[in-house]
Amino acid sequence: MNNNSQSIHIKRDILIRLVNAFDSGDFCKQTASIPYAMRPKGAEVPYRCCIYKEREIIKDRIIADLGFSVETTDESEKLEDFALKSLNNNEIEENPLTVIDAACKGCVPSRVYVTDLCQGCVARSCEKVCKMGAVTIAGGKSNIDSSKCKNCGMCINACPYNAIVKLIVPCEQVCPVGAISKRENGTAVIDFEKCISCGKCVAACPFGAVNEKSHIINVLKAIKNGNKVIAMFAPAIAGQFPGNIYQLKSAIKKAGFYDVFEVAQGADITTRNEAKELEEQLRSGQPFMTTSCCAGYNSLVKKHLPELQPFVSDTKTPLYYTSELVKEKYPDAVTVFISPCSAKRKEVQENKNIDFVLNAEELGAIFVGRRIELFEMPLSQYDCESSKQGRNYGSTGGVSAAVESLTDKNIPVKSCLIDGLTKDTIKQLKTYAKNKVCPDGNLVEVMCCEGGCIGGNSTIANQKIAKRFINSLLEQSSDLK
């Protein structure tokens, strides 16, 4: 994720202001004033045509942060009414993403395009390599017939002047399953029948037009109402904030949570169970098994690759096992998963033991809004320390390495890593399913995000910095036995 983009800073600013509004004692009125506080009368208009457009987009972002879909809202409804509705609403909407039409640029369709750099050269390499006959020379310049062009890019590579470029639509380009298309007015729309909630479009859109629908108000309400609100943070969250995980636990508790669990504890259970399952599958003659921890990958299999289902591990995710541990200790708890990605929001909806999700951005907004400095927090130990292997689940290769470490040494295990779901890696997985063999290994770890969960769309730290934090934690952790 581009954590330094201005659109991300705007999102965080709004979330922090929402936390402040909730804590003010006059939530509805303070929420309604946010667009005007961020874009006051007479202020410079930094991005859009006018201050009114800026306020409209901020309003829609707030609606998403209150947990509602922007596409289906009544434009005439006041922001104060949405705030009141969020206070009275305990239901979570099904689809975790929403598109803000007012923020969407309505990008031109993706196509291959000849720029003014074209010299109309004698070589005509672009025309020669095009197998579709889409490139012709007219008026001393190359021309591309979009009705024939297949966007293969061969002419781009052939041009000696780099005069041919491919115009892309960022959200469409990164979507691995073709779930994003355009309306007649050019704005983006998500087909939720295809969408795997990976959130790549959230991170890719430079206008911040795709938003997650937040649970932050639900969580703040539960804390305010005196519930035992238990936080469960993913292994990847360990590298998202300054300080260490023991200070993170203290900070989360200071924010109002009753207790904090590492989801790495559940990862240790997943490792043990998946290692046993891998042994059984390989002994029975199954050629390979894929890991099952990534919610985006599991959704991909259900919606787009059912032929791969026989090769997917039946072992539950670390979050599943952690939520069981929480409910065993606190049966009446309100459980909140701190997530690095939007795909987990869909998994949570299928698990009765988990109530809400906060991403790293939202947890960070609570810290800022409530003036919690992690470096100032005391070290707060965990009742059950997680293993080195469990704490490394958020990095590519971490899951397979953990499972391999506990697999019977008499069974040869070779890991194959799918580091990020793209159109190409999905084709690769389809080939494995079709041929019923993975030539690169018998334990296939699939991570939806490149680099693993530390590269999730809802992370806030640079991936290299996050990895250094996690590596430092691993050095202090014990091996799983």
C-alpha positions as CSV (number, residue, x, y, z in Angstrom):
1,M,0.0,0.0,0.0
2,N,1.2,3.5,-0.7
3,N,1.1,4.7,2.8
4,N,2.5,8.1,2.0
5,S,-0.2,9.2,-0.5
6,Q,-2.3,12.2,0.3
7,S,-5.5,10.3,0.0
8,I,-4.4,8.1,2.9
9,H,-3.6,11.1,5.1
10,I,-7.1,12.4,4.4
11,K,-8.7,9.1,5.4
12,R,-6.7,9.1,8.6
13,D,-7.6,12.7,9.4
14,I,-11.3,11.9,9.0
15,L,-11.0,8.8,11.3
16,I,-9.3,10.7,14.0
17,R,-11.9,13.4,13.8
18,L,-14.6,10.8,14.1
19,V,-13.0,9.4,17.3
20,N,-12.8,13.0,18.7
21,A,-16.5,13.5,17.8
22,F,-17.5,10.3,19.5
23,D,-15.6,11.3,22.7
24,S,-17.0,14.8,22.6
25,G,-20.4,14.0,24.1
26,D,-22.2,15.5,21.0
27,F,-21.3,12.9,18.4
28,C,-24.0,13.7,15.8
29,K,-23.4,17.4,15.7
30,Q,-19.6,17.1,15.8
31,T,-19.6,14.5,13.0
32,A,-21.8,16.8,10.8
33,S,-19.3,19.6,11.3
34,I,-16.2,17.6,10.0
35,P,-16.5,18.5,6.3
36,Y,-16.7,22.2,7.2
37,A,-13.9,22.0,9.7
38,M,-11.7,20.3,7.1
39,R,-12.7,22.7,4.3
40,P,-13.7,26.0,6.0
41,K,-15.2,28.8,4.0
42,G,-12.6,30.8,2.2
43,A,-9.9,28.1,2.5
44,E,-7.8,27.0,-0.4
45,V,-9.4,24.2,-2.4
46,P,-6.5,21.7,-2.8
47,Y,-7.8,19.0,-5.0
48,R,-11.2,19.5,-6.6
49,C,-13.1,22.1,-8.6
50,C,-14.7,23.8,-5.7
51,I,-15.0,23.7,-1.9
52,Y,-18.5,22.2,-2.2
53,K,-17.2,19.2,-4.1
54,E,-14.5,18.7,-1.5
55,R,-17.1,18.7,1.3
56,E,-19.3,16.3,-0.6
57,I,-16.5,13.8,-0.9
58,I,-15.5,14.2,2.8
59,K,-19.2,13.6,3.7
60,D,-19.2,10.3,1.7
61,R,-16.0,9.2,3.3
62,I,-17.5,9.8,6.7
63,I,-20.6,7.8,5.7
64,A,-18.3,4.8,4.8
65,D,-16.5,5.3,8.1
66,L,-19.8,5.1,9.9
67,G,-20.3,1.7,8.3
68,F,-22.7,2.4,5.4
69,S,-22.6,1.9,1.7
70,V,-22.2,5.1,-0.2
71,E,-23.8,3.7,-3.4
72,T,-27.2,3.1,-1.8
73,T,-27.5,6.2,0.4
74,D,-29.9,9.1,-0.1
75,E,-27.9,12.1,-1.1
76,S,-30.4,14.4,0.6
77,E,-30.0,12.7,4.0
78,K,-28.0,14.8,6.4
79,L,-24.7,13.7,7.8
80,E,-26.0,14.2,11.3
81,D,-28.8,11.7,10.6
82,F,-26.2,9.1,9.4
83,A,-24.3,9.7,12.7
84,L,-27.4,9.1,14.7
85,K,-28.2,6.0,12.7
86,S,-24.7,4.6,13.4
87,L,-25.3,5.0,17.1
88,N,-28.5,3.0,16.9
89,N,-27.2,0.4,14.4
90,N,-25.6,-2.9,15.4
91,E,-25.8,-4.6,12.0
92,I,-22.8,-5.0,9.7
93,E,-23.4,-4.6,6.0
94,E,-22.5,-7.6,3.9
95,N,-20.0,-6.2,1.4
96,P,-16.9,-4.5,3.1
97,L,-16.1,-2.1,0.2
98,T,-17.9,0.9,-1.2
99,V,-17.2,3.3,-4.1
100,I,-17.5,7.0,-3.6
101,D,-18.7,8.2,-7.0
102,A,-17.9,11.9,-6.3
103,A,-14.3,11.0,-5.6
104,C,-13.9,8.7,-8.6
105,K,-12.1,10.4,-11.5
106,G,-13.9,8.3,-14.1
107,C,-10.6,7.4,-15.8
108,V,-10.5,6.8,-19.6
109,P,-10.8,3.2,-20.6
110,S,-7.6,1.1,-20.5
111,R,-6.0,1.1,-23.9
112,V,-2.7,1.2,-25.8
113,Y,-2.0,4.7,-27.1
114,V,0.4,6.3,-29.5
115,T,1.9,9.5,-28.1
116,D,3.4,12.5,-29.9
117,L,6.9,10.9,-29.5
118,C,6.2,8.8,-32.6
119,Q,8.6,9.6,-35.4
120,G,6.9,7.6,-38.1
121,C,10.1,5.7,-38.6
122,V,10.9,3.5,-41.6
123,A,11.4,0.4,-39.5
124,R,7.6,0.3,-38.6
125,S,8.4,-2.3,-35.9
126,C,5.0,-1.7,-34.2
127,E,3.1,-2.5,-37.3
128,K,5.1,-5.7,-38.0
129,V,4.7,-7.2,-34.6
130,C,0.9,-6.6,-34.3
131,K,-0.8,-9.9,-35.1
132,M,-4.2,-8.4,-35.0
133,G,-3.6,-5.8,-37.7
134,A,-4.5,-3.0,-35.2
135,V,-1.5,-0.8,-36.0
136,T,-1.3,1.2,-39.3
137,I,0.7,4.1,-40.5
138,A,-1.1,7.2,-41.6
139,G,-0.1,10.9,-41.8
140,G,3.5,9.9,-40.9
141,K,2.5,8.4,-37.6
142,S,1.4,5.1,-36.1
143,N,-2.3,4.7,-35.3
144,I,-4.0,2.0,-33.3
145,D,-7.5,0.7,-34.0
146,S,-8.9,0.1,-30.6
147,S,-11.6,-2.2,-32.0
148,K,-8.8,-4.6,-33.1
149,C,-6.3,-4.0,-30.3
150,K,-6.0,-6.8,-27.7
151,N,-3.8,-4.7,-25.3
152,C,-1.0,-7.3,-25.6
153,G,1.7,-4.7,-25.5
154,M,3.9,-6.1,-28.2
155,C,3.9,-2.8,-30.1
156,I,5.0,-1.1,-26.9
157,N,8.0,-3.3,-26.6
158,A,8.8,-3.0,-30.3
159,C,8.8,0.8,-30.5
160,P,12.4,2.2,-30.5
161,Y,11.3,5.6,-29.3
162,N,9.1,4.4,-26.4
163,A,6.4,6.3,-28.1
164,I,3.6,3.8,-27.4
165,V,2.2,3.5,-23.9
166,K,-0.6,1.7,-22.2
167,L,-3.2,3.9,-20.4
168,I,-4.4,2.0,-17.4
169,V,-7.2,2.3,-14.8
170,P,-5.4,1.6,-11.5
171,C,-8.3,-0.1,-9.7
172,E,-9.2,-2.3,-12.7
173,Q,-5.5,-3.0,-13.4
174,V,-4.8,-4.4,-9.9
175,C,-8.1,-6.4,-9.5
176,P,-7.1,-10.0,-10.0
177,V,-10.6,-11.3,-10.7
178,G,-12.0,-8.6,-13.0
179,A,-14.6,-7.4,-10.4
180,I,-14.3,-3.7,-11.2
181,S,-15.8,-2.1,-14.3
182,K,-17.2,1.2,-15.4
183,R,-20.7,2.7,-15.4
184,E,-21.8,4.7,-18.4
185,N,-20.6,7.9,-16.7
186,G,-17.1,6.4,-16.3
187,T,-17.1,5.9,-12.6
188,A,-16.1,2.5,-11.0
189,V,-18.5,-0.1,-9.9
190,I,-17.7,-3.3,-8.0
191,D,-19.3,-6.6,-8.9
192,F,-19.6,-8.2,-5.5
193,E,-20.4,-11.6,-7.1
194,K,-16.8,-11.6,-8.4
195,C,-15.1,-9.5,-5.7
196,I,-12.9,-11.4,-3.2
197,S,-12.6,-8.4,-0.9
198,C,-8.8,-8.3,-1.3
199,G,-8.7,-4.5,-1.1
200,K,-6.1,-4.1,-3.8
201,C,-8.4,-1.5,-5.4
202,V,-8.5,0.4,-2.1
203,A,-4.7,0.8,-2.1
204,A,-4.4,1.4,-5.9
205,C,-6.9,4.2,-6.4
206,P,-5.0,7.5,-6.3
207,F,-8.2,9.4,-5.6
208,G,-9.2,7.3,-2.6
209,A,-12.5,6.5,-4.3
210,V,-12.8,2.9,-2.9
211,N,-13.3,2.7,0.9
212,E,-13.8,0.1,3.5
213,K,-17.0,0.3,5.5
214,S,-15.6,0.8,9.0
215,H,-16.7,-0.8,12.3
216,I,-15.0,1.9,14.4
217,I,-18.2,3.3,15.8
218,N,-19.5,-0.1,16.7
219,V,-16.3,-0.8,18.6
220,L,-16.3,2.6,20.4
221,K,-20.0,2.1,21.4
222,A,-19.2,-1.4,22.8
223,I,-16.4,0.1,24.9
224,K,-18.5,3.0,26.1
225,N,-21.4,0.6,27.1
226,G,-19.1,-1.3,29.4
227,N,-18.8,-4.5,27.5
228,K,-15.8,-6.7,27.8
229,V,-14.3,-5.8,24.5
230,I,-11.4,-8.1,23.5
231,A,-8.9,-7.2,20.9
232,M,-7.2,-9.9,18.8
233,F,-4.4,-8.5,16.6
234,A,-3.0,-10.3,13.5
235,P,0.7,-11.2,13.4
236,A,1.3,-8.5,10.8
237,I,0.0,-5.7,13.1
238,A,3.1,-6.2,15.2
239,G,5.1,-4.2,12.7
240,Q,2.6,-1.4,12.2
241,F,3.2,0.8,15.2
242,P,6.3,2.1,17.1
243,G,7.4,0.3,20.2
244,N,6.9,-3.4,20.6
245,I,3.9,-5.8,21.0
246,Y,4.0,-5.5,24.8
247,Q,3.6,-1.7,24.6
248,L,1.0,-2.3,21.9
249,K,-1.0,-4.4,24.4
250,S,-0.8,-1.6,27.0
251,A,-1.9,1.0,24.4
252,I,-4.9,-1.1,23.3
253,K,-6.0,-1.6,26.9
254,K,-5.6,2.2,27.6
255,A,-7.8,2.8,24.6
256,G,-10.6,1.0,26.5
257,F,-10.2,-2.7,25.5
258,Y,-10.6,-5.2,28.3
259,D,-8.0,-7.6,27.2
260,V,-5.7,-8.3,24.2
261,F,-4.8,-11.6,22.4
262,E,-2.2,-12.3,19.8
263,V,-3.7,-14.1,16.8
264,A,-0.2,-15.7,16.6
265,Q,-1.6,-17.9,19.4
266,G,-4.2,-19.3,17.0
267,A,-1.5,-19.5,14.3
268,D,0.4,-22.0,16.5
269,I,-2.8,-24.2,16.6
270,T,-3.2,-23.8,12.8
271,T,0.5,-24.9,12.4
272,R,0.0,-28.1,14.4
273,N,-3.3,-29.0,12.7
274,E,-2.1,-28.2,9.2
275,A,1.1,-30.2,9.7
276,K,-0.9,-33.3,10.6
277,E,-3.2,-32.7,7.7
278,L,-0.3,-32.3,5.2
279,E,1.1,-35.6,6.5
280,E,-2.2,-37.4,6.0
281,Q,-2.8,-35.9,2.5
282,L,0.7,-36.7,1.2
283,R,0.6,-40.2,2.6
284,S,-2.8,-40.8,0.9
285,G,-1.3,-39.9,-2.4
286,Q,-2.5,-36.3,-2.8
287,P,0.1,-34.5,-4.9
288,F,-0.1,-31.2,-3.1
289,M,-2.0,-29.1,-0.5
290,T,-2.5,-25.4,-0.4
291,T,-2.6,-23.4,2.9
292,S,-5.8,-21.9,4.0
293,C,-4.9,-18.8,6.2
294,C,-5.5,-16.1,3.6
295,A,-9.2,-14.9,3.5
296,G,-8.7,-13.4,0.0
297,Y,-7.4,-16.7,-1.3
298,N,-10.2,-18.7,0.3
299,S,-12.7,-16.4,-1.3
300,L,-11.0,-16.8,-4.7
301,V,-11.4,-20.6,-4.5
302,K,-15.0,-20.4,-3.6
303,K,-15.9,-17.9,-6.3
304,H,-13.5,-18.5,-9.1
305,L,-11.5,-21.7,-8.6
306,P,-13.8,-24.4,-7.2
307,E,-11.7,-27.0,-9.1
308,L,-8.8,-26.2,-6.6
309,Q,-11.0,-26.9,-3.5
310,P,-9.9,-30.5,-3.1
311,F,-6.4,-29.3,-2.6
312,V,-7.1,-26.6,0.0
313,S,-6.3,-27.4,3.6
314,D,-9.4,-28.0,5.8
315,T,-7.5,-26.5,8.8
316,K,-9.1,-23.4,10.2
317,T,-7.4,-20.0,10.2
318,P,-5.4,-18.5,13.1
319,L,-8.2,-16.0,13.7
320,Y,-10.8,-18.9,14.0
321,Y,-8.8,-20.6,16.7
322,T,-7.9,-17.4,18.5
323,S,-11.6,-16.4,18.7
324,E,-12.3,-19.8,20.3
325,L,-9.7,-19.2,22.9
326,V,-11.2,-15.8,23.7
327,K,-14.7,-17.1,24.0
328,E,-13.6,-19.9,26.2
329,K,-12.1,-17.4,28.6
330,Y,-14.6,-14.6,28.1
331,P,-17.9,-16.1,27.0
332,D,-19.8,-12.8,27.0
333,A,-17.0,-10.8,25.3
334,V,-17.4,-8.5,22.3
335,T,-14.5,-9.6,20.1
336,V,-12.6,-7.3,17.7
337,F,-10.1,-8.4,15.2
338,I,-7.3,-6.0,14.4
339,S,-6.6,-6.7,10.7
340,P,-4.1,-5.7,8.0
341,C,-6.6,-6.3,5.2
342,S,-10.3,-6.0,4.1
343,A,-10.7,-9.6,3.1
344,K,-10.9,-10.6,6.8
345,R,-14.1,-8.6,7.1
346,K,-15.8,-11.3,5.0
347,E,-14.3,-14.1,7.0
348,V,-15.5,-12.5,10.2
349,Q,-19.1,-12.4,8.9
350,E,-19.0,-16.2,8.7
351,N,-17.7,-16.6,12.3
352,K,-20.2,-16.2,15.2
353,N,-17.2,-15.8,17.6
354,I,-16.1,-12.5,16.1
355,D,-18.1,-9.3,16.2
356,F,-16.1,-6.5,14.6
357,V,-13.0,-5.7,12.6
358,L,-10.7,-2.7,12.9
359,N,-7.8,-2.2,10.5
360,A,-4.4,-0.8,11.4
361,E,-5.5,2.7,10.2
362,E,-8.6,2.7,12.5
363,L,-6.7,1.5,15.5
364,G,-4.1,4.1,14.9
365,A,-6.8,6.8,14.7
366,I,-8.1,5.7,18.1
367,F,-4.6,6.0,19.5
368,V,-4.2,9.5,18.0
369,G,-7.7,10.6,18.9
370,R,-7.2,9.5,22.5
371,R,-3.6,10.8,22.7
372,I,-2.0,7.5,23.4
373,E,1.7,7.4,22.7
374,L,3.0,3.9,22.3
375,F,6.6,4.7,23.3
376,E,5.3,5.9,26.7
377,M,3.4,2.7,27.4
378,P,4.6,0.1,29.9
379,L,5.4,-3.4,28.9
380,S,2.4,-5.6,29.4
381,Q,3.0,-9.4,29.1
382,Y,0.7,-11.9,27.5
383,D,-0.7,-14.8,29.4
384,C,0.3,-17.2,26.6
385,E,3.4,-16.3,24.6
386,S,3.2,-17.1,20.9
387,S,6.0,-18.9,19.0
388,K,8.5,-17.5,16.6
389,Q,6.7,-19.5,13.8
390,G,3.2,-18.1,14.7
391,R,4.5,-14.5,14.9
392,N,5.9,-14.9,11.4
393,Y,2.6,-15.8,9.7
394,G,2.2,-12.3,8.3
395,S,5.2,-12.6,6.0
396,T,5.4,-14.6,2.7
397,G,6.9,-17.9,3.5
398,G,6.1,-17.8,7.2
399,V,3.1,-20.2,7.0
400,S,4.7,-22.8,4.9
401,A,7.9,-22.7,7.0
402,A,5.9,-23.1,10.2
403,V,4.0,-26.1,8.8
404,E,7.1,-27.7,7.4
405,S,8.9,-27.4,10.7
406,L,6.3,-29.7,12.4
407,T,5.8,-32.1,9.6
408,D,7.2,-35.7,10.0
409,K,10.8,-35.5,8.7
410,N,10.3,-38.8,6.9
411,I,7.9,-37.1,4.6
412,P,9.7,-34.8,2.1
413,V,8.1,-31.4,2.0
414,K,8.9,-28.8,-0.6
415,S,7.2,-25.4,-0.3
416,C,5.9,-23.4,-3.3
417,L,5.1,-19.7,-2.6
418,I,2.4,-17.7,-4.4
419,D,3.5,-14.2,-3.4
420,G,0.5,-12.2,-4.3
421,L,-2.7,-12.9,-6.3
422,T,-2.6,-11.5,-9.8
423,K,-4.1,-12.6,-13.1
424,D,-0.9,-14.5,-13.8
425,T,-0.7,-16.3,-10.5
426,I,-4.4,-17.2,-10.7
427,K,-3.6,-18.8,-14.1
428,Q,-0.8,-20.7,-12.4
429,L,-3.1,-22.0,-9.7
430,K,-5.7,-23.0,-12.3
431,T,-2.9,-25.0,-14.1
432,Y,-2.1,-26.8,-10.8
433,A,-5.8,-27.8,-10.4
434,K,-6.2,-28.8,-14.0
435,N,-3.1,-31.0,-14.1
436,K,-3.6,-32.2,-10.5
437,V,0.0,-31.5,-9.8
438,C,2.2,-28.6,-8.6
439,P,5.6,-29.0,-10.3
440,D,7.2,-26.5,-7.9
441,G,6.3,-28.3,-4.6
442,N,3.8,-30.2,-2.5
443,L,2.9,-27.5,0.0
444,V,1.6,-24.4,-1.7
445,E,1.4,-21.2,0.4
446,V,-0.9,-18.6,-1.1
447,M,-0.7,-15.0,0.0
448,C,-3.1,-12.5,-1.6
449,C,-0.9,-9.6,-0.9
450,E,2.7,-9.3,-2.1
451,G,5.1,-9.8,0.8
452,G,2.3,-11.3,2.8
453,C,-0.1,-9.7,5.3
454,I,2.4,-7.0,6.1
455,G,1.6,-5.8,2.5
456,G,-2.1,-5.7,3.2
457,N,-4.3,-2.8,2.0
458,S,-5.0,-1.6,5.5
459,T,-1.5,-1.5,6.8
460,I,0.1,1.8,7.7
461,A,3.8,1.0,7.9
462,N,6.3,0.7,5.1
463,Q,6.7,-3.0,4.4
464,K,10.5,-3.1,4.9
465,I,10.2,-1.3,8.2
466,A,7.4,-3.6,9.3
467,K,9.5,-6.6,8.4
468,R,12.4,-5.3,10.5
469,F,10.1,-4.9,13.5
470,I,8.8,-8.5,13.1
471,N,12.3,-9.9,12.7
472,S,13.3,-8.2,15.9
473,L,10.3,-9.8,17.6
474,L,11.2,-13.2,16.2
475,E,14.7,-13.1,17.7
476,Q,13.0,-12.8,21.1
477,S,10.5,-15.6,20.6
478,S,10.8,-19.3,21.1
479,D,10.4,-22.1,18.6
480,L,7.1,-24.0,18.3
481,K,7.3,-27.5,19.7
